[in-house]
Amino acid sequence: QVYVVESGGGLVQAGGSLRLSCAASGRTFITHGMGWFRQAPGEQREFVSAINWSSGNTYYADLVKGRFTISKDNVKNMLYLQMDNLKPEDTAVYYCAASLGRRSPKYSASGGPPYDFDYWGQGTQVTVSS
């Protein structure tokens, strides 16, 4: 079991920045990758970004490419998402997730990794005002 807890959400004006953090605990040595997802009111959850835990390969959805940067700290078992030039349409609950590496095409069409995610956090709210 891997446990993930997000933090860092809040209210920011359009054009501003926020940095989300995700703390992983438990059997973190089995983690193949980690990622960020978001869900806006009335919308389905969508892929945002992911990173391979050992290689550091990154994946981004087109909507955030060039504005968001994913990073990790393997020693501290932390995942980060630096969000710059935020837009009102970035408003959503952001979720952190950990993957055991099970192959899946689920996220490939949206620029995501070739694997599914197994453990999810409770989410952190990001609100961008215009």
N, C-alpha and C positions, 0 to 999 in steps of 0.2 A: 504494500500500500504506500502510495505517495500522497502527501498532503500539501496543498498549495493555498497560500493566503495572499490576496492582493491588497495593496494600499496605494495611496497617492492621488486618488481621484479628487475632484472638486469642481468649483465654478471658475471659469476663465473667460475673458473676452476673446472675440474672434481675433486671430492673429497672434494670440499668446501661446504659451508653452506649458506643458505639464509633463511630469515624469512619473510613470507608474512603476511600482515595484511588486515583485512576487517572491515570497519566501517559500522554498520547498523544504519539506522535512519527511522523515520516514525512510523508506528504502530508496533513497535518491540515486543509489548506484545503479539501479535498473532503468533509469531514465534515458531514453534515446533522444528525445527532443522536447522542447517546450514551446508554447505559443501563446498568442493573445487573440482573443475573439471579442466581438462586441454585439450587443443586441439593443436596437433602438425600440421605443414603444411601438407596438403593432407590427414589428418586423421580425423576421427570422434572424437567428444568430448567424453572424458572418465571420469569416476568417479575416484576420488583420495582418498578423506576422508570426513567423516561427523561426526557430534556430535549432540546429543540430547540436546536441550537448557536447559531443567530443570534437567534431570537425569545425564547428562554428559556422557552417553554411547557413545562410539566411534566406528567408522567403518573405515576400511582401505582396499584399493585395495592391492592385493598380491604384485604387483610390487613395492609398496612403504613401505610395512610393515617392521618395524624395522629401517627405515631410516627417515620417516616423522612422525611428532607428531602434532596432532591437539589440540588446546586448545581454551578457551573462557573466556571472562570477562563479566559476565552478567550485572554488574553495568555500565560498559562503553559501553556495546553493541558492543563489539569487538570480532572478530574471528581471530585466528592466525594459521599459518601453518609453523612449524619449519622443514626445509628440510636440512638434513645432508647427507654426503657422496653422493653428487649429481653426476649423470652420464650424459653423453651427451644425452642419450635417454630421459632424463627428460626435455629436451628443449621443450617448448610449451608456449602458452598463458594460464595462470591460471585464472580461474574464480571462484568467490565466489557466492554462491547462498543461498537463504533462503526458508524454507519450511513451509507451513501451516499445514502439517501433513496428506495430502491426501494419503491414502494407495495406494501403487503401487509396483509391483514386479520388476519394471524396472531395479533396480540397485542391486537386491539381488544376482544374479549370479556372480557379480564382487565384492562381499563383502560389498556392500552398504546397506543403511538403507531401511526399508520397506515402504518408502514414497517418493513422488515426490517433486520436487522443483518448486517454483513459481516465484521467483524474482531473477534476475541475474545482476551481475555487468558487466562492460565493459571489464574487463580482464587486466592482467598485464603480461608483457613478461618476461620469465625466459629463459636465454640462458646459457648452460653449454658447455664450450669449452674443447676439449680433450688435 
